[in-house]
Amino acid sequence: MADFMIRFAICNVFISGIIGMLLIIKRLLKHNLSNRMQYNLWFLLLGLLAVPFLPIRPLGVMKILSWISGLRNSPASSVEIATEGTKNTNLNGNTDWMNDFALSVNSKAPSTVGYLLFGIWIVGILAMLILVSKSVLRLRALEKSALPVQSTEVRKLYHRCLEEMGIHRNIPLYSTAFLKSPIFAGLLKPRIYLPIHLISDYNESDMRYMLLHELQHYKHKDALASFLMNLTSVIYWFNPFVWYALKEMRNDKEVACDTSVLNMLDEDTYEDYGNTLINFARKVSLTPFPFASSLGGNMKQMKRRIVNIASYEKPTFAKKLKSMVAFVLTAMLLIGLTPLLSTQAAENQEYQWDVTKEDISTLDISEQFGTYTGSFVLYNLEDDHWFINDMEQSVTRVAPNSTYKIYDSLFALDAGIISPENSQIAWDHTDYPFEAWNADQTLSSAMASSVNWYFQSLDNQLGKTALQSYVQSIEYGNENITGELSSYWMESTLKISPVEQVELLTALYQNSLPFTPEDVHAVKDSICLSHSSSGTFYGKTGTGRIDGQDINGWFIGFLETPGHTWFFATNIKADQSATGSNAVEITMSILSDLHIWE
């Protein structure tokens, strides 16, 4: 819960920006959006405000683009991958890599700041609930003191208004001495309350306008809207931008209701309806009830409504169409921003890959993954063509674990800590759980047995500043190494997606990274798993182990075959048994089925 609170706080920064953007859009499109559509836009915002509490990540622009790309490109199940002379039944080079040695790390202790923020948030919610409860009790007291309207004239007029609006439900009409303006209240049991002075000073025209206004609130389910707005104000009590948005939504609700009434009236009666509001502006006060809709409002709101009435014209078909188009475009923009507000998405960052510039085919290989969540990414260098089974997972960033050692060794080689000719580091006789670790190591032996202490020693000599510079220079994943120096790549802050793994391997192969060809060649030699006349296979595994459970498995690499060079990245995730070794088995099965390496 503490981690959620930190992410929720970050989400509120984006929420504030989205509210500002929505206000600007409403201002720019005020002549294109009808009053009702302007009000409806706020419901999109209410939906966005629910996103941080969803247990899943919502669809965003990236997913939509991937679908479009999937439609544009043919699925790989019907694509013949041309390969000749690529059959090889063994990986006859290094063998220790299949042991996939990994140490367990402890799950991160929740942030004290997160707990503090969570505590403050809960206290604020409780305080808001107390205030809302007081208002609800006042409404209950009003219900008990109110009496059914006895005036025959008012009741006859009320039934005519119900018929005029096509409402068949019998909505009770009550009178009370404790109100200055009519209100509509009740989510499950809707009622309309009229001040006694309106009944005693009965004016048929004014009363009709008031009743039509309150019935419009019923017809458009504004009681539910009021409930959602109040729920939002309780949850987001700390965000002034949300409070301002809710105030504007309430104002737009009344303006939209006025517009709905005007649509029912003749043009020569608009002025009479406006005069009714003006008369009420002198004596109404804001309703103290959180789940009620009132004819009244503050003076600024009343002025805005009167101006709207004075300038109102019944919309033509063209104007309605323009309003609908403007609403749909705005809705699409807001929906595209939903991943920014997902606390689940905040935890699992996504690589913003521009798929529109890539040639991508979809692989139908879900059965290969069994119970694992994961992805397989394959890239053909010569054809400049991608094969991906799950676009969303392929751009999801997770900890690289031991696959990061490929680039960590490059950093150390570039800094002169080790060299291609002399990469040995002496064992300090610490007793490690794997026998292969309890010996002096070279780059090749350390890579083959995934010897953590060897690369931790390199990092200690490099230092955080140099490491940060190197990570940024090659644009490695999220470039975040703020975790502990000994474990920032092990289920910690550094994260990378399968697509980025393949892109970096391609850059490594083509010597386009800022390192010497000699250093790149030394690293490539250290991850060479098999070499024969059929081709050469390079790869590195990685396993993320938390509290003794293997939850994140990697296998990445590339193959040189006659006429083709293939780059791949397989990632699997689960609560347990998601190891690099299992990722290897999945990868080799897929490559065999595609007739790339058999």
Secondary structure, DSSP 8 states (H G I E B T S, - for coil): -HHHHHHHHHHHHHHHHHHHHHHHHHHHTTTTS-HHHHHHHHHHHHHHHHGGG-SS----HHHHHHHHHHHHS--GGG------S-------S--GGGG----EE------HHHHHHHHHHHHHHHHHHHHHHHHHHHHHHHHHH-EE---HHHHHHHHHHHHHHT--S---EEEESS-SS-EEE-SSS-EEEEEHHHHHT--HHHHHHHHHHHHHHHHTTHHHHHHHHHHHHHHTTT-HHHHHHHHHHHHHHHHHHHHHHHHHS-GGGHHHHHHHHHHHHTT------TTEEES---HHHHHHHHHHHHT-----HHHHHHHHHHHHHHHHHHHHTGGGG-HHHHHS-B----GGGS-EEE---GGGGTT-EEEEEEEETTTTEEEES-HHHHTB-B--GGGGHHHHHHHHHHHTSS-SS---B-------SSGGGSS-B-HHHHHHTT-HHHHHHHHHHH-HHHHHHHHHHTT-TT----S-TTTTTSSSS--B-HHHHHHHHHHHHTT-SSS-HHHHHHHHHHTEEEEETTEEEEEEEEEEEETTEEEEEEEEEEEEETTEEEEEEEEEE-SS-B-HHHHHHHHHHHHHHTTS--
